[in-house]
């Protein structure tokens, strides 16, 4: 499949929230890989509604994040577009916007990329800490490898070296 358009890889989470920072940790590892020009890496961190223009301008969206799916800590979780939770809910403050609301707004506006995938790891703990739990940290390379496989499936030439070095 030929490479086409722009793919946004968005690392999500909070580095101060223990395993919640796994998406950012995986994004940092991806920054060490020579990726083709059609792949854009962005630290989504806790940007909230500021992520909407980035999401809407992408042709494909790959989200890296901690995903609580009720699995064993460190388990790899892959969610295709239709499986990704997104909703608009009542907030105590208009500043309480998270990724689910950003995805819901993009979908309502008809701008959520048709090819959207979340790849993450099941967190063991989400608490005040700058360290990933051992069960999550050991699987960050697996998360990066799966992200590279997704990019290759979308037609990006990530090269065998990148896939082998993840």
N, C-alpha and C positions, 0 to 999 in steps of 0.2 A: 504494500500500500504506500503510495507516495506521501511525503510529508506535506501537510497543508495547514495554513492558518497559524494562529498563536495559541499555545497551551499555557495556561497559568497554573503553576504549582504553588499552592498556598499552604505554608506551614502555620498551623493554628495552635493556640494554647497560651499558657502563662508559665514562664520559666520559674516563677516563684511558687508554683502550685504542685511541686513534686512531679508525678507522672502526667499531669496536665501539660507539661512542657515537652512531651515526646514529639509532637509535630514540629516544633522549632528545632529540636535536636536532630531529627531526620533531615530537615531542610539544610541545616549546617553541613551535614555529611554530603548532601547532594551538591552543595556549592563547591566541593572538592573534585567533582566529576566534570569532565569536558562535555557539556551538553550543546546540542545544536541551537542555532539562533532562534528557532521558532518556540523555544521553551523559556519561559520567564519564571524565575523563582522570586517569591515575595514572602516576607515575614508578616503574616497576618496578625500575629500576637493577639492583642485584645483591642483591635482597631474599631470594632463595632460597625456602625453604619458607614464609616469611611471606606469599607471594603466593597461597597455596592458598585462604584464605577469600575473597579478592577474586575470584579466578577462579570459585570455586564459587557465589558469590552473583550472578554476572552472567547475564543472559539471552542475550547475545551477547558474543563476545570478539574484539577486534581487536588483534593484536600488531604493534608496529612494532619492527623490529630489523635488525641486519646479518645477512644470510643468505648463507652460503657455499654456492653452488649450482653452482660451477664455471663461471660466466659471466664476461663481461668486467667489470672493475671499474666500479662505478656502475650496473650493469644493475638494472632493477626486477624484483623477484621477488615473485610472489603464490602463496601456498600455501593451498589449501582444507583444511578439517579433516582429511580422510583422507590428505592428503599431508604433514602436519606430523610430523616425527620426534619420537617420545616413547618413552622407555624407562626402566626402572629398572636401574641398573648397580651394580657393586661400587665402593665408594669407599674411599679411604684414611681418611677421616674422615666422621662423620655430618654435618659442617658443609658438605660439598661437595655441595650440592643446587643444581641449575640448573633452568632453565625446562623442559627436557625431562622431568625427574623430576616437577615440579609438574603438568605436563599429564598425565603417566602416572598419577599418584596420583588426580587429578580424574577421569580416565577409569575407573580401577578402582573408584572410589567412585560412579560413575554421575552425576557432577556436572559434567563438562566440558560447557560450553555446546554445543548441537547446531550452532549457527552460530558457528564459530570460523575466523578467517582470519589468516594472517600476511602482512604486506606489508613488504618490506624492500629493501635495496640490497646488491648484491654488494660485499663489502669489497675494497679494494686492499691494505690493510695493517692488521694488528692488532698493535700494539706500544705501548710506553709513550710516549704523546703525548696532548696535549689537543686536537690539531688533526685534523680530518677531511682525508683526502687530497683533492686537487682533483677527481678523477673522481667521488668520492662527494658532496662538498659541493655540486657544481653540480646534482646530481639530488635534493637534499633537497626542493625545491619539487614535483618530480614525485611523490615519495613521499607528500607531504602531500595533493596533488591526488587521488591514487589512494585514500588513506584517506578523504577526504571523499566520493568517489564510492561507496565501500563503505558508508559511513554512510547516504547517500541511498538506495542499493539496499536497505538494511535498513529503510527507511521513515522515517528521521529527516529532518526539514526543515532542511537545512543552508543553504538559500538560494543563489540564483545568485551573489550577491556573494561568498560564501565560496568557491564553486567557481571563480569567475573570479579571486579574489585569492590563491589558493593558489600 
